[in-house]
Amino acid sequence: MPTIKDVAKEAGVSVSIVSKAFNNYTDVNEKTRQRIFEIADQMGYSPNIVAKNLSSKKQMTIGLISSGVLNNSEKDNNAFNIFKGVYTAVSASKFELSIYLIDSQRQKQKSYAKYCRERNIGGALLQGIRIDDPYYMELIDTNIPCVVLDIIPETTNGLVGSVSIDNVRASKEMAMYLFERNHRDIAIIAGRKNTYVNSERIKGVQEAFKENGLELNLDEIMYADFSEQEAYEISKKYLETKRPTAFLCFSDLMAFGVMKAVKEMGLKVPEDISITGFDDLVFSSYTEPQLTTIGQDFFEIGKLAAQLLEDLMENNLDRKHVNVEHQLVERGSVKTIS
């Protein structure tokens, strides 16, 4: 098997020049770089990235640590789009990407820092992490560059960044959208209590209620764990005694469950009850009627998260948080009350 020394000898350059060419150093002439690549290809040589990273003082592996993704519904393509965005950004850089799937229980078995060290991770992207997860709790004191998605950590640690949409503004826009269509009796189907996005979306809804002279009763908020089945069961039970004009759901999956419950109760969407979601999953444009929701660009979120992490790892940082724009996607699941 050819080595880097063999490539250097054939190209008539030093081993360090070959190494620099493969690591995209700017001080290597482009013609020289391409000639080295051609010779390496002809000889069947490829750099041993794993060995390089293990022997390098500077760790070049980015770890995408995703929690709870194996429990997601088959209708939920958010994590996959985030993965694609991360991969797109990392593949255009000098870093390598490794993806690790984990859950809250496994986080208790091994510390975040130890998990990263054992896998030679130089920087981590944490996706699907909850604010009560062990790994999140460790971020404040970490010395490993890290970017969390959908959470803005309250820490002065300069090695921790974050990427998300403005969840307060997004949920407020959706609530205001319902108020503008004369809805006043609005039932809230929230997600999981111990998640950052859930608490932020409640804040946004509260602001919208207040601006319309109403007060959101926190005790009446229904929590469905971002689950389609739980949202279906909770809303069906709720509809046995109450008839809101609209359900405002904190995820499209939960909105799907509410739609099913409404229809099983002999009611129509949106003629009898309006429904809104959050995320704009692929299935949201195929429901009947199509679902009005908040659209998030998960590909862009993943891409920007990876780029932010690269900046942290390179000490080339002028920002710690990146906001990604969202959009209210208006379809047919909301009725204007006359």
Legacy VTK file of the C-alpha trace (Angstrom):
# vtk DataFile Version 3.0
C-alpha trace
ASCII
DATASET POLYDATA
POINTS 338 float
0.000 0.000 0.000
1.519 3.381 -1.030
2.454 5.858 1.691
2.692 9.624 1.812
6.468 9.253 1.327
5.875 7.365 -1.934
3.595 10.149 -3.212
6.128 12.815 -2.218
8.963 10.981 -3.999
6.934 10.508 -7.192
5.818 14.167 -7.170
9.306 15.418 -6.428
8.226 17.348 -3.336
8.657 16.984 0.408
6.309 14.990 2.632
5.206 18.227 4.313
4.092 19.656 0.951
1.964 16.570 0.287
0.468 16.857 3.774
-0.284 20.549 3.252
-1.897 19.820 -0.119
-4.302 17.322 1.423
-5.068 19.712 4.281
-5.874 22.620 1.929
-3.054 24.894 3.067
-3.048 28.119 1.035
0.754 28.248 0.684
0.742 25.285 -1.724
0.703 26.221 -5.402
-2.574 25.090 -6.988
-0.811 23.337 -9.892
1.371 21.483 -7.407
-1.657 20.551 -5.368
-3.504 19.133 -8.377
-0.405 17.204 -9.523
-0.079 15.668 -6.055
-3.761 14.683 -6.139
-3.360 13.088 -9.576
-0.288 11.105 -8.518
-1.967 10.020 -5.281
-5.015 8.881 -7.248
-2.879 6.937 -9.757
-0.989 5.250 -6.908
-4.161 4.479 -4.974
-3.072 6.562 -1.991
-5.519 8.268 0.379
-4.619 9.935 3.682
-5.546 8.016 6.818
-7.814 10.627 8.345
-8.426 8.695 11.571
-4.713 8.147 12.167
-3.989 11.764 11.291
-6.511 13.019 13.790
-5.281 10.689 16.524
-1.681 11.791 16.060
-2.452 15.471 15.577
-2.307 17.898 18.450
-5.274 19.635 16.859
-8.323 17.398 16.734
-10.084 17.715 13.389
-13.202 15.609 13.979
-16.591 17.259 14.476
-19.052 15.075 16.331
-22.764 15.486 15.700
-24.302 14.061 18.872
-28.028 13.608 18.372
-30.256 12.654 21.282
-33.620 10.929 20.975
-33.604 10.757 17.176
-34.332 6.998 17.218
-37.594 7.748 19.026
-38.812 10.196 16.398
-41.856 9.527 14.246
-41.272 8.392 10.680
-43.123 11.551 9.645
-40.528 13.754 11.349
-37.782 14.604 8.842
-36.289 17.452 10.908
-33.249 15.570 12.205
-32.428 14.230 8.730
-32.494 17.727 7.239
-30.253 18.975 10.054
-27.848 16.106 9.313
-27.785 17.103 5.642
-27.041 20.722 6.503
-24.232 19.738 8.871
-22.745 17.338 6.327
-22.865 19.961 3.568
-20.939 22.468 5.676
-18.375 20.024 7.070
-17.684 18.356 3.713
-16.660 21.755 2.322
-14.171 22.265 5.163
-10.969 20.602 6.347
-12.823 18.883 9.198
-14.207 15.358 9.353
-17.736 14.501 10.534
-18.842 11.666 12.773
-22.461 11.151 13.820
-23.359 9.627 17.186
-26.869 8.755 18.336
-27.520 8.843 22.055
-30.333 9.227 24.591
-30.786 10.721 28.051
-30.120 7.424 29.836
-26.832 6.814 28.056
-25.756 10.364 28.911
-25.934 9.405 32.595
-23.508 6.525 32.051
-20.630 8.599 30.686
-19.800 12.305 30.970
-19.945 14.605 27.963
-16.214 15.379 28.133
-15.275 11.705 28.432
-17.598 10.780 25.564
-15.866 13.340 23.327
-12.328 12.419 24.422
-12.837 8.703 23.783
-13.947 9.478 20.236
-11.292 12.128 19.632
-13.962 14.756 19.019
-12.470 18.227 18.716
-15.826 19.991 18.623
-19.408 18.864 19.126
-22.836 19.706 17.751
-25.614 18.762 20.182
-29.010 18.195 18.592
-32.160 17.096 20.396
-30.647 17.853 23.814
-33.030 18.848 26.621
-32.221 21.443 29.272
-32.440 18.735 31.957
-30.103 16.361 30.078
-26.731 15.568 31.712
-24.786 16.721 28.641
-26.501 20.103 28.648
-25.716 20.570 32.330
-22.026 20.009 31.615
-21.748 22.656 28.891
-21.146 25.551 31.286
-17.767 24.123 32.359
-16.729 22.396 29.146
-13.398 23.081 27.458
-14.591 21.418 24.250
-15.965 23.764 21.542
-19.671 23.074 21.242
-22.762 24.352 19.439
-26.241 23.440 20.643
-29.303 23.550 18.414
-32.625 25.047 19.542
-31.242 26.167 22.913
-29.569 29.442 23.872
-27.383 28.470 26.852
-27.081 30.920 29.724
-23.303 30.776 30.046
-20.313 33.048 29.608
-18.245 30.140 28.321
-16.787 31.408 25.055
-16.530 27.870 23.675
-20.304 27.355 23.590
-22.456 28.650 20.734
-26.032 28.087 19.603
-28.284 28.166 16.549
-32.078 28.418 16.502
-35.005 30.385 15.194
-36.588 33.068 17.383
-39.138 30.750 18.978
-40.779 33.535 20.999
-41.383 35.642 17.910
-42.524 32.652 15.836
-45.132 31.404 18.313
-46.332 34.959 18.908
-46.827 35.415 15.155
-48.909 32.264 14.991
-51.045 33.266 17.972
-51.520 36.761 16.514
-52.513 35.148 13.219
-55.362 33.387 15.032
-56.383 36.522 16.925
-56.475 38.515 13.667
-58.987 35.945 12.392
-61.166 36.596 15.435
-60.262 33.478 17.418
-60.412 34.024 21.177
-61.014 30.546 22.582
-57.647 28.995 21.705
-56.461 25.676 23.154
-52.680 25.267 23.436
-51.067 21.891 22.770
-47.490 22.260 24.012
-44.613 19.815 23.770
-42.328 18.692 26.568
-41.959 20.821 29.689
-38.203 20.395 30.038
-37.319 21.715 26.611
-36.069 25.171 25.771
-38.192 25.567 22.631
-41.353 24.713 24.554
-40.813 27.391 27.205
-39.883 29.964 24.555
-43.010 29.237 22.509
-45.173 29.611 25.605
-43.616 33.053 26.164
-44.555 34.078 22.634
-48.151 32.913 23.033
-48.373 34.748 26.367
-47.263 37.982 24.709
-49.901 37.599 21.982
-52.652 36.940 24.533
-51.607 39.974 26.576
-51.597 42.271 23.538
-55.162 41.148 22.840
-56.369 41.868 26.362
-56.394 38.227 27.440
-54.409 36.176 29.922
-53.049 32.738 29.072
-53.922 30.323 31.858
-50.784 28.220 32.207
-52.711 25.541 34.090
-54.849 24.884 31.016
-51.941 24.289 28.653
-51.914 20.661 27.507
-48.536 18.923 27.195
-48.279 16.166 24.609
-44.507 15.526 24.569
-44.290 16.497 20.860
-46.054 13.178 20.189
-48.782 12.682 17.599
-50.431 9.910 19.624
-50.413 11.833 22.905
-51.802 14.930 21.216
-54.565 12.809 19.717
-55.512 11.310 23.084
-55.336 14.587 25.022
-57.287 16.622 22.494
-59.965 13.963 22.053
-60.565 13.890 25.799
-60.588 17.688 25.876
-63.182 17.841 23.094
-65.572 15.689 25.089
-66.364 18.700 27.295
-65.038 21.778 25.461
-65.199 23.317 22.005
-62.398 25.826 21.342
-62.430 27.651 18.024
-58.777 26.779 17.446
-55.922 24.536 18.572
-52.461 26.101 18.510
-49.934 23.250 18.458
-46.199 23.512 19.101
-45.356 20.912 16.444
-46.839 19.577 13.229
-46.819 16.036 14.612
-49.085 17.096 17.468
-51.287 18.992 15.012
-51.726 15.754 13.030
-52.945 14.040 16.202
-55.373 16.868 16.950
-56.713 16.744 13.392
-57.456 13.056 13.817
-59.242 13.661 17.129
-61.322 16.516 15.733
-62.463 14.433 12.779
-63.298 11.430 14.965
-65.521 13.698 17.048
-67.564 14.389 13.909
-66.167 17.902 13.479
-64.538 19.517 10.477
-61.276 21.424 10.042
-61.404 24.403 9.708
-65.204 24.834 9.535
-65.703 23.836 13.173
-62.205 24.050 14.624
-59.036 25.614 13.233
-55.624 23.982 13.771
-52.070 25.280 13.442
-48.718 23.531 13.695
-45.023 24.289 13.956
-42.094 22.995 11.809
-43.610 22.563 8.315
-42.900 18.868 7.918
-43.252 17.338 4.450
-46.558 15.719 5.491
-48.026 19.101 6.459
-48.789 19.945 2.843
-50.545 16.584 2.338
-53.042 16.691 5.210
-56.688 17.465 4.476
-56.879 20.391 4.746
-53.247 21.375 4.389
-51.769 22.573 7.662
-51.011 26.211 8.472
-47.709 26.164 10.328
-44.399 27.836 11.131
-41.738 26.857 8.611
-38.200 26.215 9.825
-35.246 25.685 7.481
-33.642 22.740 9.261
-31.052 22.285 6.522
-29.880 25.869 7.048
-29.925 25.405 10.832
-27.599 22.392 10.520
-25.338 24.128 8.028
-24.945 27.305 10.096
-24.414 25.282 13.270
-21.500 23.435 11.672
-19.988 26.669 10.360
-20.317 28.298 13.773
-18.607 25.317 15.402
-15.754 25.481 12.891
-15.249 29.139 13.832
-15.179 28.200 17.514
-12.617 25.481 16.867
-10.467 27.893 14.844
-10.791 30.741 17.371
-12.283 32.778 14.546
-15.461 33.903 16.232
-17.320 37.201 16.219
-20.664 35.772 17.342
-21.922 33.096 19.709
-25.536 32.772 18.619
-27.015 32.574 15.135
-30.712 33.223 14.520
-32.250 31.521 11.485
-35.319 33.121 9.937
-38.664 31.329 10.053
-41.844 31.919 8.069
-45.548 31.564 8.711
-46.857 29.160 6.068
-50.543 29.912 5.484
-52.593 27.014 4.169
-56.169 25.862 4.681
-56.480 24.733 8.289
-57.535 28.095 9.768
-60.929 29.754 9.348
-61.662 33.455 9.790
-64.578 33.839 12.208
-67.089 36.425 11.020
LINES 1 339
338 0 1 2 3 4 5 6 7 8 9 10 11 12 13 14 15 16 17 18 19 20 21 22 23 24 25 26 27 28 29 30 31 32 33 34 35 36 37 38 39 40 41 42 43 44 45 46 47 48 49 50 51 52 53 54 55 56 57 58 59 60 61 62 63 64 65 66 67 68 69 70 71 72 73 74 75 76 77 78 79 80 81 82 83 84 85 86 87 88 89 90 91 92 93 94 95 96 97 98 99 100 101 102 103 104 105 106 107 108 109 110 111 112 113 114 115 116 117 118 119 120 121 122 123 124 125 126 127 128 129 130 131 132 133 134 135 136 137 138 139 140 141 142 143 144 145 146 147 148 149 150 151 152 153 154 155 156 157 158 159 160 161 162 163 164 165 166 167 168 169 170 171 172 173 174 175 176 177 178 179 180 181 182 183 184 185 186 187 188 189 190 191 192 193 194 195 196 197 198 199 200 201 202 203 204 205 206 207 208 209 210 211 212 213 214 215 216 217 218 219 220 221 222 223 224 225 226 227 228 229 230 231 232 233 234 235 236 237 238 239 240 241 242 243 244 245 246 247 248 249 250 251 252 253 254 255 256 257 258 259 260 261 262 263 264 265 266 267 268 269 270 271 272 273 274 275 276 277 278 279 280 281 282 283 284 285 286 287 288 289 290 291 292 293 294 295 296 297 298 299 300 301 302 303 304 305 306 307 308 309 310 311 312 313 314 315 316 317 318 319 320 321 322 323 324 325 326 327 328 329 330 331 332 333 334 335 336 337
